[in-house]
Amino acid sequence: MPLELHEATATLTDVVTVDEVEPLAAWLRATEKPKVNLRRCNHLHTGALQALLLFRPKISSAPANAFLAEQVLPLLAGGNGTASRQGSEPP
C-alpha cells in the first residue's frame, strides 16, 4: 500500500498515484502537526506533491530515490533556488 496514515505520521511508499491524493490531502488537512516519511517513496503523483507543498508537513525521513531527494525534497523543505538570485531582476 503506497499510503499509510497514522495519527501524526504518513508513510509514502513506492509509487504514490492519483488514487492516494485525496486521502493524503484530507489527512494533511485534519492533522495538527503532520509528519511525512518519504524514505521508500519512488514516485509522487503531481497532485500528491501539490498537497505536500500546500500543507508543508515536516519530512521525517528523506527519500532514498535520487530524483526525489535532489529535486523534490528541496521544494518541500522550502528551498526554491531563488536565494542565490535575491535582489536580481526576474528572467
C-alpha positions as CSV (number, residue, x, y, z in Angstrom):
1,M,0.0,0.0,0.0
2,P,1.6,3.3,-1.1
3,L,0.0,5.4,1.7
4,E,-0.1,4.5,5.3
5,L,-1.8,7.1,7.5
6,H,-1.3,7.1,11.3
7,E,-2.2,9.6,14.0
8,A,0.7,12.1,13.3
9,T,2.8,10.4,10.6
10,A,2.1,9.4,7.0
11,T,4.3,7.0,5.1
12,L,4.5,7.2,1.4
13,T,5.9,4.0,-0.3
14,D,6.8,3.0,-3.8
15,V,4.5,4.8,-6.4
16,V,2.0,7.3,-5.0
17,T,-0.7,7.6,-7.6
18,V,-3.7,9.9,-8.1
19,D,-5.8,7.5,-6.0
20,E,-3.8,8.5,-2.9
21,V,-4.0,12.2,-3.4
22,E,-7.4,12.9,-1.8
23,P,-6.8,10.7,1.3
24,L,-3.4,12.3,1.7
25,A,-4.8,15.8,1.4
26,A,-7.6,15.1,3.8
27,W,-5.2,13.6,6.3
28,L,-2.9,16.7,6.0
29,R,-5.8,19.0,6.4
30,A,-7.0,17.2,9.6
31,T,-3.6,16.6,11.2
32,E,-2.3,19.3,13.5
33,K,1.4,18.7,13.1
34,P,1.8,16.2,10.3
35,K,5.0,14.4,9.6
36,V,5.6,12.5,6.3
37,N,8.1,9.7,5.8
38,L,9.3,9.6,2.2
39,R,12.2,7.1,2.6
40,R,10.7,4.4,0.5
41,C,8.8,6.6,-2.0
42,N,9.9,6.2,-5.6
43,H,7.3,8.4,-7.4
44,L,4.9,11.1,-6.4
45,H,1.9,12.0,-8.5
46,T,1.9,15.7,-9.1
47,G,-1.4,16.1,-7.0
48,A,0.4,14.5,-4.0
49,L,3.3,16.8,-4.5
50,Q,0.9,19.8,-4.6
51,A,-0.8,18.7,-1.4
52,L,2.6,18.4,0.3
53,L,3.6,21.8,-1.0
54,L,0.3,23.3,0.2
55,F,0.3,21.9,3.7
56,R,4.1,21.8,4.3
57,P,4.3,18.9,6.7
58,K,7.6,18.1,8.4
59,I,9.5,15.5,6.3
60,S,10.6,12.9,8.9
61,S,12.6,10.8,6.5
62,A,14.1,11.9,3.2
63,P,13.5,9.8,0.1
64,A,16.2,7.3,-0.9
65,N,15.2,7.9,-4.5
66,A,17.8,10.1,-6.1
67,F,15.4,12.3,-8.1
68,L,13.0,12.9,-5.2
69,A,15.9,13.6,-2.9
70,E,17.7,16.0,-5.2
71,Q,14.8,17.7,-7.0
72,V,11.7,17.4,-4.9
73,L,12.9,17.4,-1.3
74,P,14.4,20.9,-1.5
75,L,11.0,22.2,-2.7
76,L,9.3,20.6,0.3
77,A,11.9,22.0,2.6
78,G,11.1,25.5,1.4
79,G,14.1,26.0,-0.9
80,N,13.2,27.1,-4.4
81,G,16.6,28.0,-5.7
82,T,16.0,31.8,-5.6
83,A,18.1,32.6,-2.5
84,S,21.3,33.0,-4.6
85,R,19.5,35.3,-7.0
86,Q,17.9,37.5,-4.4
87,G,17.7,41.1,-5.5
88,S,18.2,40.4,-9.1
89,E,15.7,41.1,-11.9
90,P,13.3,38.3,-12.9
91,P,14.5,36.5,-16.1
